[in-house]
Amino acid sequence: MGTEEPRAHQVTGSRDRITPEFILYTIWGWGVAALLTIASLPLVLTGVVLCLFLDHDRKLVLPVNQGWCRLICRVMPMWRYEVVGKEHIDPGASYVIASNHLSAADIILLGYVDVPFRWVAKHTIYLVPIFGWQLWLLGHLSIHRGSRSSRRRLMERAVRTLDAGMSILIFPEGTRTRTGAMRPFKPGGFLIAREARRPVLPVIISGTFDAMPPNSLLLRKRIHAIVKILEPVNVTARTDEEIDALIADVRERMIREKADLDREAEVKLERWLLTLRRR
């Protein structure tokens, strides 16, 4: 228990250099994200107003977020991606989705998890003009790190969200990794699942670490990402000690699965790069 995965193998060479091509791709990527965010705002506002009369839980407007994510994925020329394990999702169920966190690209790719869900994000995200405001309008959940009262409010809102038939998505590491290795898991998401009597749905992301390195807004490399959805894990009626053991078991399994996915993603990326070099 407690082991961490080794840092994914890095391929040196042209993929490591900052080139004019990648600078143009960065401008394109962030420009498209900004335009789609601005364009979707009237739809979000209209949906929120209608929800005042038709849907107080604002469940009906959540697909706007997923559509935004998927559109960005489809117009990113530096990204290839695939999603596997969708058969483990019951469309009529709600989950606490627990995903590892490698890069800002994860947020976009998780739009392919086919259940309506709300994010759990640090409160500063909601201060970002337009993008953060939109998240707030859609009812996504915030937390102030280090605040007990914020954790308590998050627990209450998360349980209400799950009871309303929506899922929540949380990064149990608390923040993105800085090395590529999976950080220790915090228990919050598992405790919410126990309180709400909902399963945890583990999701593994591989191949995105190099899409946008830490402390950088530049899209530096092409990636082939893989999102894998694992079988749901039941946490109902478990004691605190059993929850701790379960968290360790889930993390260990995610580390093992991710190591296999990393190798697969690297092979598929190399095949793509070889195809590009032959053109």
MOMORA-V361340 format. One line per field, one symbol per residue. burial: b if it has 24 or more other C-alpha atoms within 12 Angstrom, else e. A space follows every 50 residues. Layout:
# MOMORA-V361340
burial: ???
This chain:
# MOMORA-V361340
burial: eeebbeebebeeeeeeeeeeebeebbeebbebbeebbeebbebbbebbee eeeeeebbbbbbbbbbbbbbebbeebebbbbbbbeeebbeeebbbbbbbb bbbbbbbbbbbbbbbbbbbbbbbeebeeebbbebbbbbbbbbbeeeeeee beebbebbbbbbbbbbbbbbbbbbbbbeebbbbbbbbbbbbbbbbbbbbb bbbbbbbbbbbbeeeeebbbbbbbbbbbbbbbbbbeeeeeeebbebbbeb bbbbbebbbebbbbbbebbeeebeeeeee
